[in-house]
Amino acid sequence: MAIKAGDQMPEGKFRVMTASGAAEVSTDELFKGKKVVLFSVPGAFTPTCSNQHLPSYLKNYDAVKAKGFDTIACMAVNDVFVMDAWGKDRGVGDKIKMLADGNGEYTKKLGLELDGSKFGLGMRGKRFSMIVSNGVVESVNVDEGKYELTGAEATCSIG
């Protein structure tokens, strides 16, 4: 069953790239005492993810922060090296935390996995966004096949 508004975020860990190499970040570190917009893409470097989804948060960074968000985080079922390279390619800098869920374990805990086998992608995560306040989900948006509900504008009520 997919996570929904009012649920506590499950415990888990992500891989992130730091100045000293790959490291783990826990859900406690990410969500405890913070307001976070978390969005997930089916895959780094894929067309909609690279040209629309991630750029919507980068382009609206100041507006999202002005809405009181402490963190903007992007998650994908990709390894930490791919997420780091994608962030660098897209000029993310330190504005968006690039979270690698390499084996899809956290995505499965959320109940938001996607079978991309018919496209040669294997198990991935659905395109979704959520607002999380101090570890509790305020809202969840899932785009089924299209990109309409999960960009910064729709998720954070911008513009």
N, CA, C and O atoms as a GROMACS GRO file, in nm:
protein
  636
    1MET      N    1   0.084  -0.118   0.000
    1MET     CA    2   0.000   0.000   0.000
    1MET      C    3   0.089   0.124   0.000
    1MET      O    4   0.187   0.131   0.074
    2ALA      N    5   0.054   0.220  -0.081
    2ALA     CA    6   0.135   0.341  -0.096
    2ALA      C    7   0.119   0.434   0.024
    2ALA      O    8   0.013   0.440   0.086
    3ILE      N    9   0.225   0.504   0.055
    3ILE     CA   10   0.224   0.602   0.163
    3ILE      C   11   0.122   0.711   0.131
    3ILE      O   12   0.098   0.742   0.014
    4LYS      N   13   0.063   0.769   0.234
    4LYS     CA   14  -0.039   0.872   0.214
    4LYS      C   15  -0.026   0.981   0.319
    4LYS      O   16   0.048   0.967   0.417
    5ALA      N   17  -0.098   1.090   0.297
    5ALA     CA   18  -0.097   1.201   0.391
    5ALA      C   19  -0.133   1.151   0.531
    5ALA      O   20  -0.225   1.071   0.547
    6GLY      N   21  -0.059   1.200   0.630
    6GLY     CA   22  -0.079   1.161   0.768
    6GLY      C   23   0.012   1.049   0.815
    6GLY      O   24   0.028   1.028   0.935
    7ASP      N   25   0.074   0.976   0.719
    7ASP     CA   26   0.166   0.868   0.754
    7ASP      C   27   0.301   0.923   0.798
    7ASP      O   28   0.344   1.029   0.754
    8GLN      N   29   0.366   0.849   0.886
    8GLN     CA   30   0.504   0.875   0.924
    8GLN      C   31   0.594   0.818   0.814
    8GLN      O   32   0.570   0.709   0.764
    9MET      N   33   0.698   0.893   0.777
    9MET     CA   34   0.793   0.840   0.679
    9MET      C   35   0.863   0.719   0.738
    9MET      O   36   0.904   0.723   0.854
   10PRO      N   37   0.877   0.612   0.661
   10PRO     CA   38   0.948   0.494   0.713
   10PRO      C   39   1.096   0.524   0.733
   10PRO      O   40   1.153   0.613   0.668
   11GLU      N   41   1.157   0.449   0.823
   11GLU     CA   42   1.301   0.463   0.845
   11GLU      C   43   1.374   0.406   0.725
   11GLU      O   44   1.330   0.310   0.663
   12GLY      N   45   1.488   0.467   0.694
   12GLY     CA   46   1.568   0.418   0.584
   12GLY      C   47   1.692   0.502   0.566
   12GLY      O   48   1.717   0.597   0.640
   13LYS      N   49   1.770   0.465   0.466
   13LYS     CA   50   1.895   0.536   0.435
   13LYS      C   51   1.907   0.554   0.285
   13LYS      O   52   1.860   0.473   0.205
   14PHE      N   53   1.972   0.664   0.250
   14PHE     CA   54   2.004   0.694   0.111
   14PHE      C   55   2.154   0.710   0.101
   14PHE      O   56   2.222   0.728   0.201
   15ARG      N   57   2.204   0.705  -0.020
   15ARG     CA   58   2.345   0.735  -0.047
   15ARG      C   59   2.349   0.872  -0.112
   15ARG      O   60   2.269   0.904  -0.200
   16VAL      N   61   2.445   0.953  -0.069
   16VAL     CA   62   2.468   1.086  -0.125
   16VAL      C   63   2.618   1.102  -0.148
   16VAL      O   64   2.700   1.035  -0.085
   17MET      N   65   2.652   1.191  -0.240
   17MET     CA   66   2.792   1.219  -0.263
   17MET      C   67   2.830   1.342  -0.185
   17MET      O   68   2.760   1.444  -0.188
   18THR      N   69   2.943   1.334  -0.114
   18THR     CA   70   2.996   1.447  -0.038
   18THR      C   71   3.134   1.480  -0.093
   18THR      O   72   3.185   1.412  -0.182
   19ALA      N   73   3.195   1.584  -0.039
   19ALA     CA   74   3.330   1.623  -0.081
   19ALA      C   75   3.430   1.511  -0.055
   19ALA      O   76   3.532   1.501  -0.125
   20SER      N   77   3.403   1.425   0.045
   20SER     CA   78   3.494   1.315   0.074
   20SER      C   79   3.450   1.180   0.018
   20SER      O   80   3.508   1.077   0.051
   21GLY      N   81   3.347   1.181  -0.067
   21GLY     CA   82   3.303   1.057  -0.130
   21GLY      C   83   3.161   1.021  -0.093
   21GLY      O   84   3.088   1.100  -0.033
   22ALA      N   85   3.123   0.900  -0.130
   22ALA     CA   86   2.987   0.852  -0.103
   22ALA      C   87   2.966   0.836   0.046
   22ALA      O   88   3.054   0.790   0.119
   23ALA      N   89   2.845   0.874   0.092
   23ALA     CA   90   2.810   0.864   0.233
   23ALA      C   91   2.662   0.829   0.244
   23ALA      O   92   2.587   0.839   0.147
   24GLU      N   93   2.623   0.789   0.364
   24GLU     CA   94   2.483   0.760   0.390
   24GLU      C   95   2.417   0.877   0.461
   24GLU      O   96   2.480   0.947   0.540
   25VAL      N   97   2.289   0.897   0.432
   25VAL     CA   98   2.208   0.993   0.506
   25VAL      C   99   2.082   0.918   0.548
   25VAL      O  100   2.018   0.851   0.466
   26SER      N  101   2.047   0.930   0.675
   26SER     CA  102   1.930   0.860   0.726
   26SER      C  103   1.806   0.946   0.709
   26SER      O  104   1.814   1.067   0.690
   27THR      N  105   1.691   0.881   0.716
   27THR     CA  106   1.566   0.955   0.708
   27THR      C  107   1.552   1.050   0.827
   27THR      O  108   1.493   1.157   0.814
   28ASP      N  109   1.606   1.013   0.943
   28ASP     CA  110   1.606   1.104   1.058
   28ASP      C  111   1.681   1.233   1.024
   28ASP      O  112   1.632   1.343   1.051
   29GLU      N  113   1.800   1.218   0.967
   29GLU     CA  114   1.879   1.336   0.929
   29GLU      C  115   1.806   1.421   0.826
   29GLU      O  116   1.814   1.544   0.830
   30LEU      N  117   1.736   1.357   0.737
   30LEU     CA  118   1.669   1.427   0.628
   30LEU      C  119   1.541   1.497   0.675
   30LEU      O  120   1.516   1.611   0.636
   31PHE      N  121   1.461   1.430   0.757
   31PHE     CA  122   1.327   1.480   0.787
   31PHE      C  123   1.305   1.536   0.928
   31PHE      O  124   1.217   1.621   0.946
   32LYS      N  125   1.381   1.491   1.027
   32LYS     CA  126   1.353   1.530   1.166
   32LYS      C  127   1.366   1.681   1.186
   32LYS      O  128   1.471   1.739   1.162
   33GLY      N  129   1.256   1.742   1.231
   33GLY     CA  130   1.255   1.884   1.262
   33GLY      C  131   1.260   1.975   1.139
   33GLY      O  132   1.288   2.094   1.152
   34LYS      N  133   1.233   1.920   1.022
   34LYS     CA  134   1.244   1.998   0.898
   34LYS      C  135   1.118   1.986   0.814
   34LYS      O  136   1.041   1.890   0.826
   35LYS      N  137   1.099   2.086   0.728
   35LYS     CA  138   0.995   2.080   0.625
   35LYS      C  139   1.068   2.052   0.494
   35LYS      O  140   1.154   2.130   0.451
   36VAL      N  141   1.032   1.940   0.430
   36VAL     CA  142   1.105   1.891   0.314
   36VAL      C  143   1.008   1.868   0.198
   36VAL      O  144   0.899   1.814   0.217
   37VAL      N  145   1.049   1.909   0.080
   37VAL     CA  146   0.979   1.865  -0.041
   37VAL      C  147   1.069   1.758  -0.102
   37VAL      O  148   1.183   1.784  -0.140
   38LEU      N  149   1.014   1.638  -0.113
   38LEU     CA  150   1.084   1.523  -0.170
   38LEU      C  151   1.015   1.488  -0.300
   38LEU      O  152   0.894   1.469  -0.305
   39PHE      N  153   1.095   1.480  -0.406
   39PHE     CA  154   1.037   1.434  -0.533
   39PHE      C  155   1.123   1.320  -0.587
   39PHE      O  156   1.243   1.313  -0.562
   40SER      N  157   1.057   1.233  -0.660
   40SER     CA  158   1.125   1.116  -0.713
   40SER      C  159   1.102   1.107  -0.862
   40SER      O  160   0.994   1.139  -0.913
   41VAL      N  161   1.204   1.065  -0.930
   41VAL     CA  162   1.198   1.050  -1.076
   41VAL      C  163   1.226   0.904  -1.111
   41VAL      O  164   1.298   0.835  -1.038
   42PRO      N  165   1.171   0.855  -1.222
   42PRO     CA  166   1.198   0.717  -1.264
   42PRO      C  167   1.345   0.693  -1.298
   42PRO      O  168   1.394   0.581  -1.282
   43GLY      N  169   1.416   0.795  -1.345
   43GLY     CA  170   1.556   0.773  -1.376
   43GLY      C  171   1.631   0.901  -1.410
   43GLY      O  172   1.581   0.986  -1.483
   44ALA      N  173   1.750   0.912  -1.355
   44ALA     CA  174   1.838   1.023  -1.389
   44ALA      C  175   1.870   1.018  -1.538
   44ALA      O  176   1.876   0.911  -1.598
   45PHE      N  177   1.890   1.134  -1.597
   45PHE     CA  178   1.927   1.150  -1.737
   45PHE      C  179   1.817   1.109  -1.836
   45PHE      O  180   1.842   1.109  -1.956
   46THR      N  181   1.698   1.076  -1.789
   46THR     CA  182   1.589   1.044  -1.880
   46THR      C  183   1.522   1.175  -1.923
   46THR      O  184   1.530   1.274  -1.849
   47PRO      N  185   1.458   1.179  -2.038
   47PRO     CA  186   1.412   1.306  -2.095
   47PRO      C  187   1.322   1.392  -2.006
   47PRO      O  188   1.355   1.508  -1.980
   48THR      N  189   1.210   1.339  -1.960
   48THR     CA  190   1.119   1.421  -1.879
   48THR      C  191   1.182   1.458  -1.746
   48THR      O  192   1.166   1.570  -1.698
   49CYS      N  193   1.255   1.366  -1.688
   49CYS     CA  194   1.320   1.391  -1.559
   49CYS      C  195   1.425   1.502  -1.571
   49CYS      O  196   1.435   1.589  -1.485
   50SER      N  197   1.503   1.498  -1.678
   50SER     CA  198   1.610   1.595  -1.698
   50SER      C  199   1.563   1.728  -1.753
   50SER      O  200   1.621   1.832  -1.721
   51ASN      N  201   1.460   1.727  -1.835
   51ASN     CA  202   1.418   1.849  -1.904
   51ASN      C  203   1.302   1.922  -1.838
   51ASN      O  204   1.280   2.041  -1.864
   52GLN      N  205   1.226   1.852  -1.752
   52GLN     CA  206   1.112   1.916  -1.688
   52GLN      C  207   1.113   1.904  -1.536
   52GLN      O  208   1.106   2.004  -1.465
   53HIS      N  209   1.120   1.779  -1.486
   53HIS     CA  210   1.098   1.756  -1.344
   53HIS      C  211   1.205   1.820  -1.256
   53HIS      O  212   1.174   1.909  -1.176
   54LEU      N  213   1.328   1.778  -1.269
   54LEU     CA  214   1.436   1.837  -1.189
   54LEU      C  215   1.449   1.987  -1.214
   54LEU      O  216   1.463   2.063  -1.117
   55PRO      N  217   1.445   2.034  -1.339
   55PRO     CA  218   1.456   2.178  -1.362
   55PRO      C  219   1.345   2.260  -1.297
   55PRO      O  220   1.367   2.377  -1.264
   56SER      N  221   1.226   2.202  -1.278
   56SER     CA  222   1.118   2.279  -1.214
   56SER      C  223   1.157   2.320  -1.072
   56SER      O  224   1.122   2.429  -1.027
   57TYR      N  225   1.228   2.233  -1.001
   57TYR     CA  226   1.269   2.265  -0.865
   57TYR      C  227   1.389   2.359  -0.864
   57TYR      O  228   1.399   2.447  -0.778
   58LEU      N  229   1.479   2.342  -0.959
   58LEU     CA  230   1.595   2.430  -0.968
   58LEU      C  231   1.552   2.572  -1.006
   58LEU      O  232   1.598   2.669  -0.945
   59LYS      N  233   1.465   2.582  -1.105
   59LYS     CA  234   1.416   2.713  -1.152
   59LYS      C  235   1.337   2.785  -1.043
   59LYS      O  236   1.342   2.908  -1.034
   60ASN      N  237   1.264   2.711  -0.961
   60ASN     CA  238   1.179   2.770  -0.857
   60ASN      C  239   1.240   2.760  -0.717
   60ASN      O  240   1.168   2.771  -0.618
   61TYR      N  241   1.370   2.740  -0.710
   61TYR     CA  242   1.438   2.722  -0.581
   61TYR      C  243   1.402   2.833  -0.482
   61TYR      O  244   1.361   2.804  -0.370
   62ASP      N  245   1.418   2.958  -0.522
   62ASP     CA  246   1.392   3.069  -0.430
   62ASP      C  247   1.246   3.073  -0.384
   62ASP      O  248   1.219   3.100  -0.267
   63ALA      N  249   1.154   3.046  -0.474
   63ALA     CA  250   1.011   3.046  -0.439
   63ALA      C  251   0.978   2.931  -0.344
   63ALA      O  252   0.898   2.947  -0.252
   64VAL      N  253   1.039   2.814  -0.366
   64VAL     CA  254   1.017   2.700  -0.278
   64VAL      C  255   1.072   2.733  -0.138
   64VAL      O  256   1.004   2.710  -0.038
   65LYS      N  257   1.192   2.785  -0.132
   65LYS     CA  258   1.251   2.820  -0.002
   65LYS      C  259   1.167   2.927   0.068
   65LYS      O  260   1.153   2.924   0.191
   66ALA      N  261   1.112   3.021  -0.008
   66ALA     CA  262   1.028   3.127   0.050
   66ALA      C  263   0.899   3.071   0.110
   66ALA      O  264   0.837   3.136   0.195
   67LYS      N  265   0.859   2.950   0.067
   67LYS     CA  266   0.741   2.885   0.123
   67LYS      C  267   0.772   2.813   0.255
   67LYS      O  268   0.684   2.749   0.313
   68GLY      N  269   0.896   2.826   0.302
   68GLY     CA  270   0.933   2.768   0.431
   68GLY      C  271   0.995   2.630   0.428
   68GLY      O  272   1.008   2.566   0.532
   69PHE      N  273   1.033   2.584   0.310
   69PHE     CA  274   1.097   2.452   0.302
   69PHE      C  275   1.244   2.463   0.342
   69PHE      O  276   1.315   2.553   0.297
   70ASP      N  277   1.287   2.370   0.425
   70ASP     CA  278   1.428   2.363   0.466
   70ASP      C  279   1.512   2.291   0.361
   70ASP      O  280   1.628   2.326   0.338
   71THR      N  281   1.452   2.190   0.298
   71THR     CA  282   1.526   2.103   0.208
   71THR      C  283   1.442   2.069   0.086
   71THR      O  284   1.321   2.044   0.096
   72ILE      N  285   1.508   2.067  -0.029
   72ILE     CA  286   1.451   2.012  -0.152
   72ILE      C  287   1.536   1.889  -0.182
   72ILE      O  288   1.658   1.898  -0.194
   73ALA      N  289   1.470   1.773  -0.194
   73ALA     CA  290   1.544   1.649  -0.217
   73ALA      C  291   1.487   1.574  -0.337
   73ALA      O  292   1.365   1.562  -0.353
   74CYS      N  293   1.576   1.525  -0.420
   74CYS     CA  294   1.541   1.446  -0.538
   74CYS      C  295   1.590   1.303  -0.517
   74CYS      O  296   1.707   1.281  -0.486
   75MET      N  297   1.501   1.208  -0.534
   75MET     CA  298   1.532   1.066  -0.512
   75MET      C  299   1.510   0.988  -0.641
   75MET      O  300   1.418   1.018  -0.717
   76ALA      N  301   1.595   0.890  -0.664
   76ALA     CA  302   1.576   0.799  -0.778
   76ALA      C  303   1.638   0.665  -0.746
   76ALA      O  304   1.730   0.654  -0.665
   77VAL      N  305   1.586   0.562  -0.811
   77VAL     CA  306   1.645   0.429  -0.801
   77VAL      C  307   1.760   0.427  -0.902
   77VAL      O  308   1.752   0.368  -1.010
   78ASN      N  309   1.866   0.492  -0.862
   78ASN     CA  310   1.992   0.499  -0.936
   78ASN      C  311   2.103   0.494  -0.831
   78ASN      O  312   2.078   0.518  -0.713
   79ASP      N  313   2.225   0.464  -0.873
   79ASP     CA  314   2.335   0.462  -0.777
   79ASP      C  315   2.384   0.604  -0.747
   79ASP      O  316   2.352   0.698  -0.819
   80VAL      N  317   2.461   0.617  -0.642
   80VAL     CA  318   2.507   0.747  -0.595
   80VAL      C  319   2.594   0.819  -0.699
   80VAL      O  320   2.593   0.942  -0.706
   81PHE      N  321   2.668   0.743  -0.779
   81PHE     CA  322   2.755   0.804  -0.880
   81PHE      C  323   2.673   0.865  -0.994
   81PHE      O  324   2.706   0.972  -1.044
   82VAL      N  325   2.567   0.797  -1.033
   82VAL     CA  326   2.478   0.849  -1.136
   82VAL      C  327   2.406   0.973  -1.084
   82VAL      O  328   2.397   1.074  -1.155
   83MET      N  329   2.356   0.968  -0.961
   83MET     CA  330   2.285   1.084  -0.905
   83MET      C  331   2.378   1.204  -0.893
   83MET      O  332   2.338   1.317  -0.919
   84ASP      N  333   2.502   1.179  -0.854
   84ASP     CA  334   2.600   1.288  -0.844
   84ASP      C  335   2.630   1.346  -0.981
   84ASP      O  336   2.633   1.468  -0.998
   85ALA      N  337   2.653   1.261  -1.079
   85ALA     CA  338   2.683   1.308  -1.216
   85ALA      C  339   2.565   1.384  -1.274
   85ALA      O  340   2.584   1.486  -1.342
   86TRP      N  341   2.444   1.337  -1.249
   86TRP     CA  342   2.324   1.404  -1.299
   86TRP      C  343   2.309   1.542  -1.236
   86TRP      O  344   2.278   1.640  -1.304
   87GLY      N  345   2.331   1.549  -1.106
   87GLY     CA  346   2.325   1.678  -1.037
   87GLY      C  347   2.426   1.777  -1.092
   87GLY      O  348   2.395   1.894  -1.113
   88LYS      N  349   2.547   1.730  -1.116
   88LYS     CA  350   2.651   1.816  -1.174
   88LYS      C  351   2.613   1.859  -1.316
   88LYS      O  352   2.630   1.975  -1.352
   89ASP      N  353   2.563   1.766  -1.394
   89ASP     CA  354   2.523   1.794  -1.532
   89ASP      C  355   2.413   1.900  -1.538
   89ASP      O  356   2.410   1.983  -1.629
   90ARG      N  357   2.324   1.897  -1.441
   90ARG     CA  358   2.209   1.990  -1.438
   90ARG      C  359   2.236   2.116  -1.356
   90ARG      O  360   2.148   2.200  -1.344
   91GLY      N  361   2.356   2.129  -1.299
   91GLY     CA  362   2.392   2.250  -1.224
   91GLY      C  363   2.318   2.266  -1.092
   91GLY      O  364   2.286   2.378  -1.052
   92VAL      N  365   2.291   2.156  -1.026
   92VAL     CA  366   2.214   2.158  -0.902
   92VAL      C  367   2.292   2.223  -0.786
   92VAL      O  368   2.232   2.291  -0.703
   93GLY      N  369   2.422   2.202  -0.781
   93GLY     CA  370   2.501   2.256  -0.670
   93GLY      C  371   2.450   2.203  -0.537
   93GLY      O  372   2.423   2.084  -0.523
   94ASP      N  373   2.437   2.292  -0.440
   94ASP     CA  374   2.388   2.249  -0.308
   94ASP      C  375   2.240   2.282  -0.289
   94ASP      O  376   2.189   2.274  -0.178
   95LYS      N  377   2.172   2.320  -0.396
   95LYS     CA  378   2.031   2.357  -0.386
   95LYS      C  379   1.938   2.238  -0.367
   95LYS      O  380   1.839   2.246  -0.294
   96ILE      N  381   1.970   2.127  -0.432
   96ILE     CA  382   1.885   2.008  -0.424
   96ILE      C  383   1.970   1.891  -0.378
   96ILE      O  384   2.076   1.862  -0.434
   97LYS      N  385   1.924   1.824  -0.274
   97LYS     CA  386   1.993   1.706  -0.222
   97LYS      C  387   1.960   1.588  -0.314
   97LYS      O  388   1.843   1.552  -0.329
   98MET      N  389   2.061   1.529  -0.375
   98MET     CA  390   2.044   1.420  -0.470
   98MET      C  391   2.058   1.286  -0.396
   98MET      O  392   2.168   1.247  -0.357
   99LEU      N  393   1.945   1.218  -0.377
   99LEU     CA  394   1.939   1.096  -0.297
   99LEU      C  395   1.936   0.972  -0.386
   99LEU      O  396   1.847   0.957  -0.470
  100ALA      N  397   2.031   0.883  -0.366
  100ALA     CA  398   2.035   0.757  -0.439
  100ALA      C  399   1.970   0.648  -0.356
  100ALA      O  400   2.010   0.622  -0.242
  101ASP      N  401   1.869   0.584  -0.414
  101ASP     CA  402   1.803   0.466  -0.356
  101ASP      C  403   1.839   0.350  -0.447
  101ASP      O  404   1.754   0.292  -0.513
  102GLY      N  405   1.967   0.318  -0.449
  102GLY     CA  406   2.026   0.228  -0.548
  102GLY      C  407   1.954   0.096  -0.569
  102GLY      O  408   1.939   0.052  -0.683
  103ASN      N  409   1.909   0.033  -0.464
  103ASN     CA  410   1.840  -0.096  -0.476
  103ASN      C  411   1.688  -0.082  -0.472
  103ASN      O  412   1.617  -0.182  -0.480
  104GLY      N  413   1.640   0.041  -0.461
  104GLY     CA  414   1.496   0.063  -0.457
  104GLY      C  415   1.430   0.024  -0.325
  104GLY      O  416   1.308   0.014  -0.318
  105GLU      N  417   1.510   0.003  -0.222
  105GLU     CA  418   1.455  -0.041  -0.094
  105GLU      C  419   1.362   0.063  -0.032
  105GLU      O  420   1.254   0.028   0.017
  106TYR      N  421   1.401   0.189  -0.036
  106TYR     CA  422   1.316   0.292   0.024
  106TYR      C  423   1.190   0.314  -0.060
  106TYR      O  424   1.081   0.335  -0.007
  107THR      N  425   1.207   0.310  -0.190
  107THR     CA  426   1.093   0.323  -0.281
  107THR      C  427   0.989   0.216  -0.251
  107THR      O  428   0.869   0.244  -0.252
  108LYS      N  429   1.034   0.093  -0.226
  108LYS     CA  430   0.942  -0.016  -0.192
  108LYS      C  431   0.874   0.010  -0.059
  108LYS      O  432   0.755  -0.018  -0.044
  109LYS      N  433   0.947   0.063   0.040
  109LYS     CA  434   0.886   0.096   0.169
  109LYS      C  435   0.775   0.199   0.152
  109LYS      O  436   0.676   0.197   0.226
  110LEU      N  437   0.791   0.289   0.056
  110LEU     CA  438   0.689   0.390   0.028
  110LEU      C  439   0.571   0.333  -0.051
  110LEU      O  440   0.465   0.394  -0.058
  111GLY      N  441   0.592   0.215  -0.110
  111GLY     CA  442   0.488   0.155  -0.194
  111GLY      C  443   0.471   0.227  -0.326
  111GLY      O  444   0.362   0.227  -0.384
  112LEU      N  445   0.580   0.288  -0.374
  112LEU     CA  446   0.574   0.368  -0.496
  112LEU      C  447   0.670   0.318  -0.604
  112LEU      O  448   0.723   0.396  -0.683
  113GLU      N  449   0.689   0.185  -0.607
  113GLU     CA  450   0.776   0.128  -0.708
  113GLU      C  451   0.704   0.118  -0.842
  113GLU      O  452   0.581   0.120  -0.849
  114LEU      N  453   0.783   0.109  -0.946
  114LEU     CA  454   0.734   0.106  -1.084
  114LEU      C  455   0.811  -0.002  -1.158
  114LEU      O  456   0.934  -0.007  -1.152
  115ASP      N  457   0.740  -0.088  -1.228
  115ASP     CA  458   0.806  -0.189  -1.310
  115ASP      C  459   0.834  -0.130  -1.448
  115ASP      O  460   0.744  -0.117  -1.531
  116GLY      N  461   0.960  -0.094  -1.471
  116GLY     CA  462   1.000  -0.036  -1.598
  116GLY      C  463   1.062  -0.138  -1.692
  116GLY      O  464   1.134  -0.101  -1.785
  117SER      N  465   1.037  -0.267  -1.667
  117SER     CA  466   1.100  -0.374  -1.745
  117SER      C  467   1.071  -0.364  -1.894
  117SER      O  468   1.159  -0.392  -1.976
  118LYS      N  469   0.950  -0.323  -1.932
  118LYS     CA  470   0.918  -0.318  -2.074
  118LYS      C  471   0.997  -0.209  -2.146
  118LYS      O  472   1.001  -0.205  -2.269
  119PHE      N  473   1.062  -0.120  -2.069
  119PHE     CA  474   1.147  -0.016  -2.128
  119PHE      C  475   1.295  -0.046  -2.103
  119PHE      O  476   1.381   0.037  -2.134
  120GLY      N  477   1.325  -0.164  -2.048
  120GLY     CA  478   1.463  -0.200  -2.018
  120GLY      C  479   1.518  -0.132  -1.894
  120GLY      O  480   1.640  -0.123  -1.877
  121LEU      N  481   1.430  -0.084  -1.806
  121LEU     CA  482   1.474  -0.010  -1.687
  121LEU      C  483   1.469  -0.090  -1.558
  121LEU      O  484   1.525  -0.048  -1.457
  122GLY      N  485   1.403  -0.206  -1.559
  122GLY     CA  486   1.390  -0.283  -1.436
  122GLY      C  487   1.299  -0.213  -1.336
  122GLY      O  488   1.212  -0.136  -1.375
  123MET      N  489   1.319  -0.242  -1.208
  123MET     CA  490   1.239  -0.180  -1.104
  123MET      C  491   1.288  -0.037  -1.079
  123MET      O  492   1.407  -0.015  -1.057
  124ARG      N  493   1.198   0.056  -1.084
  124ARG     CA  494   1.227   0.197  -1.059
  124ARG      C  495   1.123   0.253  -0.964
  124ARG      O  496   1.039   0.180  -0.912
  125GLY      N  497   1.130   0.383  -0.940
  125GLY     CA  498   1.029   0.449  -0.860
  125GLY      C  499   0.934   0.526  -0.950
  125GLY      O  500   0.973   0.573  -1.057
  126LYS      N  501   0.810   0.539  -0.906
  126LYS     CA  502   0.714   0.622  -0.978
  126LYS      C  503   0.758   0.767  -0.971
  126LYS      O  504   0.838   0.805  -0.885
  127ARG      N  505   0.705   0.849  -1.061
  127ARG     CA  506   0.727   0.992  -1.055
  127ARG      C  507   0.630   1.046  -0.949
  127ARG      O  508   0.508   1.044  -0.968
  128PHE      N  509   0.687   1.094  -0.838
  128PHE     CA  510   0.602   1.145  -0.732
  128PHE      C  511   0.668   1.264  -0.662
  128PHE      O  512   0.787   1.291  -0.679
  129SER      N  513   0.587   1.332  -0.584
  129SER     CA  514   0.638   1.437  -0.496
  129SER      C  515   0.560   1.430  -0.367
  129SER      O  516   0.446   1.384  -0.363
  130MET      N  517   0.622   1.477  -0.261
  130MET     CA  518   0.553   1.484  -0.133
  130MET      C  519   0.611   1.595  -0.048
  130MET      O  520   0.727   1.634  -0.060
  131ILE      N  521   0.525   1.644   0.039
  131ILE     CA  522   0.568   1.741   0.139
  131ILE      C  523   0.570   1.667   0.271
  131ILE      O  524   0.473   1.601   0.309
  132VAL      N  525   0.683   1.678   0.342
  132VAL     CA  526   0.703   1.608   0.469
  132VAL      C  527   0.742   1.711   0.574
  132VAL      O  528   0.838   1.785   0.557
  133SER      N  529   0.666   1.714   0.684
  133SER     CA  530   0.697   1.804   0.796
  133SER      C  531   0.731   1.721   0.918
  133SER      O  532   0.648   1.646   0.969
  134ASN      N  533   0.854   1.735   0.964
  134ASN     CA  534   0.905   1.663   1.081
  134ASN      C  535   0.875   1.513   1.071
  134ASN      O  536   0.835   1.450   1.169
  135GLY      N  537   0.895   1.457   0.953
  135GLY     CA  538   0.880   1.314   0.934
  135GLY      C  539   0.738   1.266   0.904
  135GLY      O  540   0.717   1.146   0.884
  136VAL      N  541   0.641   1.358   0.901
  136VAL     CA  542   0.502   1.320   0.872
  136VAL      C  543   0.463   1.374   0.735
  136VAL      O  544   0.489   1.491   0.704
  137VAL      N  545   0.402   1.289   0.655
  137VAL     CA  546   0.363   1.326   0.519
  137VAL      C  547   0.242   1.419   0.525
  137VAL      O  548   0.139   1.386   0.584
  138GLU      N  549   0.255   1.536   0.462
  138GLU     CA  550   0.143   1.630   0.450
  138GLU      C  551   0.064   1.604   0.323
  138GLU      O  552  -0.059   1.611   0.323
  139SER      N  553   0.136   1.575   0.214
  139SER     CA  554   0.069   1.549   0.087
  139SER      C  555   0.157   1.461   0.000
  139SER      O  556   0.279   1.462   0.010
  140VAL      N  557   0.090   1.384  -0.087
  140VAL     CA  558   0.159   1.299  -0.184
  140VAL      C  559   0.093   1.320  -0.320
  140VAL      O  560  -0.030   1.318  -0.331
  141ASN      N  561   0.175   1.338  -0.422
  141ASN     CA  562   0.127   1.350  -0.560
  141ASN      C  563   0.200   1.245  -0.642
  141ASN      O  564   0.322   1.229  -0.631
  142VAL      N  565   0.125   1.173  -0.725
  142VAL     CA  566   0.185   1.072  -0.811
  142VAL      C  567   0.140   1.099  -0.954
  142VAL      O  568   0.021   1.112  -0.981
  143ASP      N  569   0.236   1.109  -1.043
  143ASP     CA  570   0.206   1.124  -1.186
  143ASP      C  571   0.208   0.985  -1.249
  143ASP      O  572   0.310   0.916  -1.247
  144GLU      N  573   0.096   0.945  -1.303
  144GLU     CA  574   0.084   0.814  -1.369
  144GLU      C  575   0.098   0.834  -1.520
  144GLU      O  576  -0.001   0.860  -1.588
  145GLY      N  577   0.218   0.822  -1.572
  145GLY     CA  578   0.240   0.829  -1.715
  145GLY      C  579   0.261   0.968  -1.771
  145GLY      O  580   0.313   0.981  -1.882
  146LYS      N  581   0.223   1.070  -1.700
  146LYS     CA  582   0.242   1.208  -1.746
  146LYS      C  583   0.316   1.287  -1.640
  146LYS      O  584   0.335   1.240  -1.527
  147TYR      N  585   0.357   1.406  -1.677
  147TYR     CA  586   0.422   1.497  -1.583
  147TYR      C  587   0.328   1.616  -1.564
  147TYR      O  588   0.329   1.708  -1.646
  148GLU      N  589   0.249   1.616  -1.459
  148GLU     CA  590   0.156   1.725  -1.433
  148GLU      C  591   0.149   1.765  -1.287
  148GLU      O  592   0.135   1.883  -1.256
  149LEU      N  593   0.159   1.668  -1.196
  149LEU     CA  594   0.129   1.691  -1.056
  149LEU      C  595   0.250   1.703  -0.964
  149LEU      O  596   0.235   1.740  -0.848
  150THR      N  597   0.369   1.672  -1.014
  150THR     CA  598   0.482   1.651  -0.923
  150THR      C  599   0.594   1.754  -0.935
  150THR      O  600   0.693   1.745  -0.862
  151GLY      N  601   0.581   1.851  -1.024
  151GLY     CA  602   0.682   1.957  -1.034
  151GLY      C  603   0.670   2.055  -0.919
  151GLY      O  604   0.576   2.048  -0.840
  152ALA      N  605   0.764   2.143  -0.909
  152ALA     CA  606   0.767   2.240  -0.799
  152ALA      C  607   0.642   2.327  -0.798
  152ALA      O  608   0.588   2.358  -0.692
  153GLU      N  609   0.597   2.368  -0.916
  153GLU     CA  610   0.481   2.457  -0.923
  153GLU      C  611   0.358   2.395  -0.860
  153GLU      O  612   0.292   2.459  -0.778
  154ALA      N  613   0.326   2.271  -0.896
  154ALA     CA  614   0.208   2.204  -0.844
  154ALA      C  615   0.227   2.160  -0.699
  154ALA      O  616   0.138   2.180  -0.616
  155THR      N  617   0.341   2.100  -0.668
  155THR     CA  618   0.364   2.046  -0.535
  155THR      C  619   0.368   2.156  -0.429
  155THR      O  620   0.310   2.141  -0.321
  156CYS      N  621   0.437   2.265  -0.459
  156CYS     CA  622   0.458   2.372  -0.361
  156CYS      C  623   0.365   2.490  -0.380
  156CYS      O  624   0.382   2.593  -0.316
  157SER      N  625   0.266   2.476  -0.468
  157SER     CA  626   0.168   2.583  -0.497
  157SER      C  627   0.236   2.715  -0.532
  157SER      O  628   0.212   2.818  -0.469
  158ILE      N  629   0.320   2.709  -0.634
  158ILE     CA  630   0.395   2.827  -0.680
  158ILE      C  631   0.335   2.874  -0.812
  158ILE      O  632   0.304   2.794  -0.901
  159GLY      N  633   0.320   3.004  -0.822
  159GLY     CA  634   0.278   3.065  -0.949
  159GLY      C  635   0.135   3.048  -0.973
  159GLY      O  636   0.084   3.093  -1.075
   0.00000   0.00000   0.00000
